[in-house]
Amino acid sequence: MSTLDWIAANLGSFVHVMPWTWPIAEALHFLGLCLLLGALIVIDLRMMGFNRGLAAFSVHDLLTLVWVGFTINLVTGIVFYVGDPHRYTPNVAFQLKMVLVLLAGVNALYYQRNIAPQMATWTEDTEVPVNAKVVGALSLLLWFSVLSYGRLIPYIGTG
């Protein structure tokens, strides 16, 4: 028995035994996405220099919502994967989505180490550093690409 067969037989059966598991996970995944992207849009646009009237340190506090949304999506994403590992593992859209999530994580780590400490001193007159603008734009690009490839999973098969 392959690893994927074991996952499908042992963990995936939980997803299929209870008929509401998948639709509830879908609804929660959407909620998590709304929290994650909604907060990131505000943070990233502020980092890119838009709406300087918003205090940068206050915008940074929205990261709590980003983490809540990401955690919801991680848990529900695992539910989807174990529910149908044979569909997700070879799926090109899923594979690209996971690579983009990792790249978004690297971008977030750069933000946390290099930009977040500076944001506490930003005022509405502060010229936003180029690296902050790049990180904000890259974050939006990566997360909207994650969203797009996630939506394409049912329509794109294996490579």
C-alpha atoms as a printed R data frame, in Angstrom:
    type eleno elety resid chain resno       x      y       z
1   ATOM     1    CA   MET     A     1   0.000  0.000   0.000
2   ATOM     2    CA   SER     A     2   1.416  3.382  -1.002
3   ATOM     3    CA   THR     A     3   1.546  6.372   1.314
4   ATOM     4    CA   LEU     A     4  -1.274  8.058  -0.610
5   ATOM     5    CA   ASP     A     5  -3.402  4.910  -0.329
6   ATOM     6    CA   TRP     A     6  -2.771  4.815   3.428
7   ATOM     7    CA   ILE     A     7  -3.716  8.506   3.815
8   ATOM     8    CA   ALA     A     8  -6.890  8.005   1.772
9   ATOM     9    CA   ALA     A     9  -7.887  4.836   3.644
10  ATOM    10    CA   ASN     A    10  -7.087  5.949   7.200
11  ATOM    11    CA   LEU     A    11  -7.385  9.723   7.332
12  ATOM    12    CA   GLY     A    12  -9.525 10.400   4.281
13  ATOM    13    CA   SER     A    13 -12.303  8.162   5.471
14  ATOM    14    CA   PHE     A    14 -13.067 10.698   8.235
15  ATOM    15    CA   VAL     A    15 -13.741 13.343   5.608
16  ATOM    16    CA   HIS     A    16 -16.093 11.088   3.646
17  ATOM    17    CA   VAL     A    17 -17.913  9.372   6.537
18  ATOM    18    CA   MET     A    18 -19.394 12.642   7.778
19  ATOM    19    CA   PRO     A    19 -21.305 14.257   4.893
20  ATOM    20    CA   TRP     A    20 -20.939 17.822   6.195
21  ATOM    21    CA   THR     A    21 -17.165 17.736   6.670
22  ATOM    22    CA   TRP     A    22 -16.281 18.876   3.144
23  ATOM    23    CA   PRO     A    23 -18.847 21.724   2.839
24  ATOM    24    CA   ILE     A    24 -18.011 23.009   6.329
25  ATOM    25    CA   ALA     A    25 -14.304 22.904   5.487
26  ATOM    26    CA   GLU     A    26 -15.035 24.815   2.244
27  ATOM    27    CA   ALA     A    27 -16.931 27.525   4.128
28  ATOM    28    CA   LEU     A    28 -14.196 27.822   6.755
29  ATOM    29    CA   HIS     A    29 -11.504 27.882   4.041
30  ATOM    30    CA   PHE     A    30 -13.298 30.811   2.419
31  ATOM    31    CA   LEU     A    31 -13.579 32.597   5.783
32  ATOM    32    CA   GLY     A    32  -9.869 32.052   6.426
33  ATOM    33    CA   LEU     A    33  -9.049 33.393   2.984
34  ATOM    34    CA   CYS     A    34 -11.141 36.503   3.630
35  ATOM    35    CA   LEU     A    35  -9.346 37.168   6.921
36  ATOM    36    CA   LEU     A    36  -5.912 36.516   5.452
37  ATOM    37    CA   LEU     A    37  -6.329 38.524   2.250
38  ATOM    38    CA   GLY     A    38  -8.488 41.261   3.764
39  ATOM    39    CA   ALA     A    39  -5.869 42.123   6.372
40  ATOM    40    CA   LEU     A    40  -2.938 41.631   3.977
41  ATOM    41    CA   ILE     A    41  -4.412 44.036   1.443
42  ATOM    42    CA   VAL     A    42  -4.458 46.802   4.070
43  ATOM    43    CA   ILE     A    43  -0.954 45.947   5.349
44  ATOM    44    CA   ASP     A    44   0.611 45.576   1.912
45  ATOM    45    CA   LEU     A    45  -0.958 48.698   0.437
46  ATOM    46    CA   ARG     A    46   0.256 50.706   3.437
47  ATOM    47    CA   MET     A    47   3.735 49.233   2.965
48  ATOM    48    CA   MET     A    48   3.622 50.262  -0.663
49  ATOM    49    CA   GLY     A    49   2.978 53.857   0.398
50  ATOM    50    CA   PHE     A    50  -0.785 54.084  -0.034
51  ATOM    51    CA   ASN     A    51  -3.057 55.607   2.607
52  ATOM    52    CA   ARG     A    52  -0.260 57.060   4.694
53  ATOM    53    CA   GLY     A    53  -2.862 58.453   7.073
54  ATOM    54    CA   LEU     A    54  -3.067 54.971   8.608
55  ATOM    55    CA   ALA     A    55  -0.431 54.567  11.309
56  ATOM    56    CA   ALA     A    56   2.001 51.891  10.130
57  ATOM    57    CA   PHE     A    57   2.298 50.326  13.592
58  ATOM    58    CA   SER     A    58  -1.511 50.013  13.791
59  ATOM    59    CA   VAL     A    59  -1.654 48.389  10.371
60  ATOM    60    CA   HIS     A    60   1.020 45.945  11.532
61  ATOM    61    CA   ASP     A    61  -1.408 44.843  14.286
62  ATOM    62    CA   LEU     A    62  -3.645 43.363  11.567
63  ATOM    63    CA   LEU     A    63  -1.147 40.504  11.305
64  ATOM    64    CA   THR     A    64  -3.169 38.745  13.994
65  ATOM    65    CA   LEU     A    65  -6.034 38.403  11.497
66  ATOM    66    CA   VAL     A    66  -3.598 37.199   8.836
67  ATOM    67    CA   TRP     A    67  -2.364 34.447  11.174
68  ATOM    68    CA   VAL     A    68  -5.902 33.436  12.177
69  ATOM    69    CA   GLY     A    69  -6.895 33.228   8.497
70  ATOM    70    CA   PHE     A    70  -3.740 31.318   7.578
71  ATOM    71    CA   THR     A    71  -4.291 28.834  10.423
72  ATOM    72    CA   ILE     A    72  -7.893 28.223   9.363
73  ATOM    73    CA   ASN     A    73  -6.739 27.653   5.787
74  ATOM    74    CA   LEU     A    74  -3.919 25.359   6.870
75  ATOM    75    CA   VAL     A    75  -6.261 23.144   8.892
76  ATOM    76    CA   THR     A    76  -8.990 23.039   6.244
77  ATOM    77    CA   GLY     A    77  -6.386 22.544   3.512
78  ATOM    78    CA   ILE     A    78  -5.136 19.473   5.359
79  ATOM    79    CA   VAL     A    79  -8.730 18.202   5.538
80  ATOM    80    CA   PHE     A    80  -9.056 18.615   1.752
81  ATOM    81    CA   TYR     A    81  -5.727 16.906   1.111
82  ATOM    82    CA   VAL     A    82  -6.372 13.866   3.304
83  ATOM    83    CA   GLY     A    83  -9.883 13.628   1.857
84  ATOM    84    CA   ASP     A    84  -8.539 13.138  -1.661
85  ATOM    85    CA   PRO     A    85  -4.727 12.796  -1.735
86  ATOM    86    CA   HIS     A    86  -4.752 11.037  -5.116
87  ATOM    87    CA   ARG     A    87  -6.364 14.120  -6.678
88  ATOM    88    CA   TYR     A    88  -4.224 16.769  -4.989
89  ATOM    89    CA   THR     A    89  -0.729 15.268  -5.055
90  ATOM    90    CA   PRO     A    90  -0.306 15.058  -8.854
91  ATOM    91    CA   ASN     A    91  -2.353 18.214  -9.555
92  ATOM    92    CA   VAL     A    92  -0.189 20.918 -11.164
93  ATOM    93    CA   ALA     A    93  -2.333 23.764  -9.798
94  ATOM    94    CA   PHE     A    94  -2.012 22.339  -6.267
95  ATOM    95    CA   GLN     A    95   1.746 21.926  -6.647
96  ATOM    96    CA   LEU     A    96   2.151 25.512  -7.876
97  ATOM    97    CA   LYS     A    97  -0.095 26.749  -5.075
98  ATOM    98    CA   MET     A    98   2.115 25.067  -2.473
99  ATOM    99    CA   VAL     A    99   5.292 26.539  -4.014
100 ATOM   100    CA   LEU     A   100   3.685 29.990  -3.958
101 ATOM   101    CA   VAL     A   101   2.653 29.553  -0.302
102 ATOM   102    CA   LEU     A   102   6.294 28.742   0.534
103 ATOM   103    CA   LEU     A   103   7.509 31.801  -1.398
104 ATOM   104    CA   ALA     A   104   4.928 33.944   0.405
105 ATOM   105    CA   GLY     A   105   6.301 32.557   3.669
106 ATOM   106    CA   VAL     A   106   9.852 33.579   2.704
107 ATOM   107    CA   ASN     A   107   8.528 37.036   1.789
108 ATOM   108    CA   ALA     A   108   6.740 37.257   5.164
109 ATOM   109    CA   LEU     A   109   9.925 36.236   6.972
110 ATOM   110    CA   TYR     A   110  11.829 39.015   5.184
111 ATOM   111    CA   TYR     A   111   9.069 41.436   6.196
112 ATOM   112    CA   GLN     A   112   9.219 40.313   9.829
113 ATOM   113    CA   ARG     A   113  12.994 40.615  10.072
114 ATOM   114    CA   ASN     A   114  13.687 43.686   7.964
115 ATOM   115    CA   ILE     A   115  10.599 45.861   7.600
116 ATOM   116    CA   ALA     A   116   8.345 45.358  10.624
117 ATOM   117    CA   PRO     A   117  10.932 46.748  13.087
118 ATOM   118    CA   GLN     A   118  11.157 49.968  11.022
119 ATOM   119    CA   MET     A   119   7.399 50.454  10.704
120 ATOM   120    CA   ALA     A   120   7.012 51.602  14.313
121 ATOM   121    CA   THR     A   121   8.850 54.816  13.418
122 ATOM   122    CA   TRP     A   122   6.990 55.564  10.178
123 ATOM   123    CA   THR     A   123   4.764 58.625  10.045
124 ATOM   124    CA   GLU     A   124   2.547 59.750   7.200
125 ATOM   125    CA   ASP     A   125   5.500 61.851   5.985
126 ATOM   126    CA   THR     A   126   7.992 58.984   6.011
127 ATOM   127    CA   GLU     A   127   9.179 57.986   2.561
128 ATOM   128    CA   VAL     A   128   8.480 54.266   2.351
129 ATOM   129    CA   PRO     A   129  11.687 52.328   1.601
130 ATOM   130    CA   VAL     A   130  11.879 50.571  -1.754
131 ATOM   131    CA   ASN     A   131  12.326 47.165  -0.132
132 ATOM   132    CA   ALA     A   132   9.041 47.655   1.773
133 ATOM   133    CA   LYS     A   133   7.229 48.550  -1.456
134 ATOM   134    CA   VAL     A   134   8.657 45.469  -3.168
135 ATOM   135    CA   VAL     A   135   7.720 43.188  -0.263
136 ATOM   136    CA   GLY     A   136   4.176 44.589  -0.185
137 ATOM   137    CA   ALA     A   137   3.700 44.213  -3.946
138 ATOM   138    CA   LEU     A   138   5.235 40.734  -3.932
139 ATOM   139    CA   SER     A   139   2.987 39.691  -1.054
140 ATOM   140    CA   LEU     A   140  -0.134 40.755  -2.948
141 ATOM   141    CA   LEU     A   141   1.072 39.046  -6.120
142 ATOM   142    CA   LEU     A   142   1.937 35.821  -4.328
143 ATOM   143    CA   TRP     A   143  -1.260 35.570  -2.274
144 ATOM   144    CA   PHE     A   144  -3.556 36.401  -5.171
145 ATOM   145    CA   SER     A   145  -1.673 33.781  -7.201
146 ATOM   146    CA   VAL     A   146  -2.223 31.286  -4.355
147 ATOM   147    CA   LEU     A   147  -5.920 32.146  -4.505
148 ATOM   148    CA   SER     A   148  -6.008 31.745  -8.298
149 ATOM   149    CA   TYR     A   149  -4.221 28.406  -8.361
150 ATOM   150    CA   GLY     A   150  -6.399 27.152  -5.513
151 ATOM   151    CA   ARG     A   151  -9.468 27.975  -7.585
152 ATOM   152    CA   LEU     A   152  -7.952 26.145 -10.572
153 ATOM   153    CA   ILE     A   153  -7.366 22.868  -8.707
154 ATOM   154    CA   PRO     A   154 -10.716 21.330  -9.794
155 ATOM   155    CA   TYR     A   155 -10.082 22.268 -13.428
156 ATOM   156    CA   ILE     A   156  -6.433 21.382 -13.941
157 ATOM   157    CA   GLY     A   157  -5.244 17.837 -13.722
158 ATOM   158    CA   THR     A   158  -1.844 16.287 -13.595
159 ATOM   159    CA   GLY     A   159   1.208 17.551 -15.481
